[in-house]
Amino acid sequence: MTPQVRVDWPRCRAHGLCFELLPEVVELDEWGYPVITAPVPDDLLTHARAAVKACPQIALRLVD
């Protein structure tokens, strides 16, 4: 299976770091909250892991 980024909505505070680190998979809505647009391709898996680790609210995770 292709990994996907999931957002824990109660934790998310719309800092936007996930978008900055992974714009190929994450867009921001009009309020600055992440919208996941695609599964994570293999060549971006390292960037996805970095985005998950960088989230200040621990609101992101990678799932299969």
DAFEN-V368989 format. One record per residue. N is the residue number from 1. PSI is psi in whole degrees, 0 to 359 (999 if undefined). D_CENTER is the distance of its C-alpha to the mean C-alpha in Angstrom with 2 decimals. Layout:
# DAFEN-V368989
N:PSI:D_CENTER + N:PSI:D_CENTER
This chain:
# DAFEN-V368989
1:154:17.54 + 2:129:14.46 + 3:151:11.38 + 4:150:8.57 + 5:134:5.17 + 6:145:6.70 + 7:131:6.85 + 8:96:10.16 + 9:319:11.66 + 10:333:14.67 + 11:329:12.94 + 12:135:10.57 + 13:16:12.74 + 14:44:11.05 + 15:330:11.28 + 16:4:9.06 + 17:325:8.32 + 18:319:4.65 + 19:318:6.74 + 20:323:9.49 + 21:341:8.31 + 22:58:6.71 + 23:343:8.70 + 24:340:9.89 + 25:336:7.15 + 26:132:5.76 + 27:165:8.86 + 28:138:10.18 + 29:184:12.98 + 30:343:16.35 + 31:1:15.69 + 32:8:12.58 + 33:146:10.20 + 34:141:6.95 + 35:118:8.12 + 36:123:6.68 + 37:346:9.65 + 38:160:10.24 + 39:164:10.25 + 40:115:9.50 + 41:155:12.94 + 42:322:14.87 + 43:350:15.23 + 44:8:11.56 + 45:320:11.16 + 46:319:12.14 + 47:322:9.62 + 48:318:6.74 + 49:321:8.90 + 50:320:9.43 + 51:319:6.05 + 52:315:6.41 + 53:330:9.95 + 54:344:9.79 + 55:118:8.45 + 56:341:12.00 + 57:2:11.96 + 58:46:10.61 + 59:359:8.59 + 60:151:5.80 + 61:157:7.48 + 62:132:8.30 + 63:153:11.20 + 64:999:13.96
